[in-house]
Amino acid sequence: MKHLLSLLALCSVLATGCAHQSTVTPDRADAAKDGAAGTDSRPAGSPVEEASGPAEAPLPSGMKMVKIPAGSFVMGAPCRLVTVEGEEKPVEVDPGSAVLEKAITGRCTEDDTDKSGNKAADCQKKKEDCDTWRNERPAHTVTISRPFLLAATETTQKEWSEVMGNNPAHFKTDASGQPAESNPVEQVSLWDAMAYTNTLSERAGLPACYDLSACKGSPGVDLDCIKSFSSVAAVTAPDGNPTACTGYRLPTEAEWEYAARAGTTGPLYGELGRIAWTVDNAGDRTHPVGTKEPNAWGLHDMIGNVWEWTGDWDGRYSSDAKTDPTGPSRGANRVSRGCSWHYTTDYCRASFRMSAGAMVRFGTIGFRPARTLFTQPQ
């Protein structure tokens, strides 16, 4: 299992070495019209029953969408300095972790210089270390201007099978050998997750949020959206803004963190063992969704069980305040959030960001759908 962590870590930094994907620019089509933001009066965390689709094609059985209100929060994490005893930098044991640590985490060395003059922000002080990673910083204010819907749990194997007709999961049975249909579906790529949300939109009579027409293969099997080293998967909404799409989609990275925090400001929204399946309690496998305590908005497994794809390209933060950010317009990797059954507490917090090539299908990565709330049908 340690090899899986090393591989995913290497993918985060050396994308061209793990996948056939270099820096890519997505094609973007202007299709669906944008609408005014909704002002739904239901309280945050209210279950929302979708009734907009045809009667014969509801959401898959067991799937619940929860209303997430508009609002503002501090995204990311500050650099809280921790003194490193003895050596000027930690002993690098695992090669994958070492590469990721050197490139991302901001370990402080004698050669580092403090260009900003703010050691607490940049972690440049000799013999000191941050307890957060460089790609989580700087912390910055984000406003989510529109309420949106988010699935109460990660997409399950049963839900995927009902919608897509197959089951790509590695953990198809539980520890007793029984079907694990309530466990999260995993071994799904970013494109597989996009295809699933498109199918949900089709079932509900809504426009697809992603144009995957130039992709080859089948979702959950071998779907491939790379051509000539560029992504051919596109957001259909104006200017490539997924939050303007009226159908089902993946949450943006900002939406995901905002929903995970649910008004909290610390690393976690509860005691880790009570809210998450991690390497400490999962027994090297996934578990049925919704069996750990939810956050204040009724969302389960926002930490642990499986990482969750977001729609954003991976990129560095700035300190500027943002409204409805959707990440960079191009990149090498996509961002997943939330930690998984295979990871230690070092990776399990609301601000932690993991990136990987869109094509990877690991037994540690799944997803949950989102949908923007509008005042009127678009």
N, C-alpha and C positions, 0 to 999 in steps of 0.2 A: 504493500500500500504506500510505502514511502516513495516508491518510484513514481506513483501517480502525482504526488505533491510536487516532486522535482520536475516532472513533465509540464504540469500546469504552470509552475513558476517560470520555467524557461519559455513557455509560450507567451507569458506576459511581457517578456523583455526581448526575446529573440524570435519574433513572429515569423520571419522569413525562414528560420531554421526549423520550425515546427510545422509549418503549413505552406501550401503553395500560394500564399497570399502576401504580396508586398503592400506598400502604401497604396490605398485604393481610393477612388472617388466614386461615390454612388451616383448613378443616373437618377435624376429627380423629375417627376412628372407633375404638372399642375392639373389637378382634376377636381376633387370635391370642393365645393364652396365652403368658406368658413362661416361660422355662425356666432351669435352673441353668447357670452358665457352664461351658464345657468345660475339661478339663485335659489336652488332647491331648498325648501324650508325644513326638510327632514334633518334630524340631528346627525352628527358625525357617527359613523359606525352602524347606521341603520341598514338592515338588509334591504336590498332593492330587487324586486322581482321584475325581470325584463319581460314586458308584454308587447314589445314593438314588432316581434317577428311573427311569422305564420303560426297558427295553432298547432300544425303538425310538426313543427321544427323548433321546439323550445331549446333553451340551454341544456346541455347534457345533465342527466339526472344527478342530483347532489351538488351541483355547482351553484354557489351563492356569490353575488356581487355586493360589495359594501360601499356606501357613499363616503368619500373622503372630501372634506370641505376645503374651500379655498383658504389660503392663509400664508403666513411667512414663518421661516425658521432659519437657524444657522446650520448651513450644510458643511460637512467636513469636520475636521478636528484640529485643535491647536497643538502646538508642539510643547508638551510638558517635559521639561528636561529631567533626565535620569542619569546620575553619575555612573560611569562604567568603571568598575574596580579593576586594578591591575593593568591589563592590556589597554591600548588606546582604542582598539576596536575588538568586537567579540571574535572568538575563534570560529572560523568558518568550517563547518563540518560537512553539511550536505551541499554538493555542487550546485544543484538547482536553486536551493535557498540562498546560497552565497551570491550567485549571479543576480538574483532578484533583489537581494538586500543591497548590494553595491549600487545597482542602477536606480532603485526606487526609495529605499527606506531612509536614506539620508544619514547613515552612520557618520559621526563626526570624526575627522582625522586631523592630524597636525597640519596638513597642507590646505585644509579648507579655509576660505576667507569669508568674512562677513560683509557682503557688499551692501546689505540693506541697513546695517547698524542695529538690526533687531534680532538678537540671538534667540529670543523665545519663539520667533516666527520661523526662522530659517535653520535653527539647530546647528550653528556653526562653531560652537564653543569647544575648544580642545578637551578631550576626555569626557565629553558628555554625549548623551544619546536621547532621542525622542522615544516616547512610548507610543507614538503613532507613526505611520509611514508617510514618506514625502508626498505620495500621490493623494493623500487625504488632506493636504494643506495647500494654501491657507484656508482656514475657516472663513466663510463668507455668507452674507445674508441672501436668501433666495425667497422670492414670492411666487406662490402657485396661485395664479389669478382665476383659475376655473376649477370648480368642483369636478371630481371625476369618480368613476367606479373602479374598484379593484377587487379581484377575486379574494374571498376570505381565506382561501387556502391555495397552496400550490396545485397545479393541474395534476389530477390523479391518473393512474393507468386506466381506470375505468372510463373516465371522461375522455381521455385521448382515444381509447379504442372505440368508443361510441361515435365520436366525431370523424376519426380518420381511418378506422377499419383495421388498424394493426397495433402492435405494442412493441416499441423499440427498447423498453426498459431492460436493464441488466438484472434487477432484483424483481423478477416476475413472481416469485414465491416468497413467503415469509419464513421465519426461522423454523416453523413447524412443517413447512412444505405446502402450505395452503396458498391459493392465489392471493397475490398482494395487490389486489385491484384498488385498494384505498391508499396505497403508497404513492408518492409522487412519481410521475413519469420522468425518466432521466434518459441519458444517452440520446438527447435531442439537441441538434444544432440550433443556432440562432435562426437559420432559415426554416427549420422544421417548426419552431415556435411561431414564426411569422405566418407560415402556411396554416397552422392551426387557428390562429386568430382570424385569418381571412375566411376560413371555413365557418367559424362562428358568425361572422358578419353575413355571409351568404345565407346561412340558416335563418338569420333574423331579418333578412331583407334589407341589409345595410351595405353600403359600398365597402369594398376591400380597402384596407389601409396600406397594403403593400402590393406592388407590382412585381410578381415573380414569374412573369410570362417568359422571360428569357432564360430562366433556370432550367436545368436538366435533372431528370431523376424524380424519385418519389419521396414525399415527406415521411420521415421516420425510417427511411431505408438508405437512400443515397442522393438526396436532393443536393444539388451543387449549383451555386449562384456566382461562380467566378468564371470570367471569360477574359483571356489575355491579361491576367493578373489584376483585373478590376472587378468590382462588384457589379452585378447586373440586377441586384435587388434594389427597388426604389420605393420611397414613400410617395403615395399618390396625392397627398394634400398639398395645398399651395405652399411654395417655397420649401418643400420637403419637411414641413413642420408636422410631426405626427399628432400633436395635441389638437390640431385643427381637423383631424380626421373624425368622421362620425361613427365609424365602425369600431370593432374590437381591435386591439393592438397591444404591443408590449408597453409597459410604463417607461417613461424617461427615467434616467438615473436620479434626477431631482425628485420626481414624484415618488419613486421607490423609497428614498431615504426619508422624505417627509412623512410618508405613510407609516414606515417602520417606527419612526420616533413617536408618532402619535402624541405630540406635545411635550415629550420628554427631551432633556438636553444632555444626558449622559451617554456613555457608550452603549448601554443596553436599556431596554424598557422593563426589565425585571431581572430576577435572579437567573443566571444562565441555565442552571440545571432544571429549572421549572418552565423555561420558555423554549428550550432548544434541544435538539438531538445533535450531539457533537461526538468527537472521538472518545470523550470520557464516559458516555452513557449509551451510545448507539449500537455497540457490539458489531462494528464494521458493516453496517447496512442501513438502508432507509427504514422509515417507520410510517405507519398510517398518518395521514395529515390530520391536523386538528386535535391531536392527543396531548399537546403541550398547551400551557396557558396562553391566551391571546394578549395582544396589547390593548390599550384603552379604546381603540377603534374597532375591535373585534377581528383583527387579522392574526391568523395563526402562522407559526413557522416562518416569520420574517427573519428570524435568526435560526440557523441550523436546518437539518434534514437535507436539503439540496440548495446549492447556489441557484440564483434566479437570473435569467437573462434580462437585461434592459435593452432598449433600442439604441442606446447611445454609443458612438465611437469613443474609445478611450482617449483622454487628453488631460493636460494639466489644468488645475484650477487657477483662477486669478482672485485677487482680494476684492474685486468690484462686486457690488450688489447686482443680482440678476433677477429677471422676471421670466418665468417659464423657460428656463434654459433647456436645450436639447442636445448639448454636447457639440463637439467639432463637426464640421461638414465632411470630413474625411479622416482616415486613419488606417492603422494596421490591424487593430484589435477592437473587439466590442467589450463592454463592461458587464460583468455579472456581480450580483450582490447577495449578501446574507449568510455566508458560511455554509458548511455542510456536515454530514455525519462523519466525514473523514478528517476534519480539521480541528486543531486545538484552539484554546481560548484566545491565542494571539491573533487569530483571524476573525473572531466572532464578535463583531460590534457593528452598530448602525452605520458608521462612517467608512468601514473597510471596503476597498475596491479591488476586485480581481478582474483582470482582462485576459482574453483568449481569442484566438481566431474564430470567426463566425462558423467555420465548418466543424469544429471539434464536437465530438459526441462522447462525453464522459459520464460515468455512473454517478457523478457528483453534481451535475448541472441539470436543472429543470426550469420552470417558469410559471408565472401566473398572469392572466390577461387583465387589461385595463380598458377603459373607455371614457372619453370626455363626456361630461354632462352639458347639454345645451338646453336653452329655454324652449326651443321648438324643434320638431323634426327637421333634419337637414335634407 
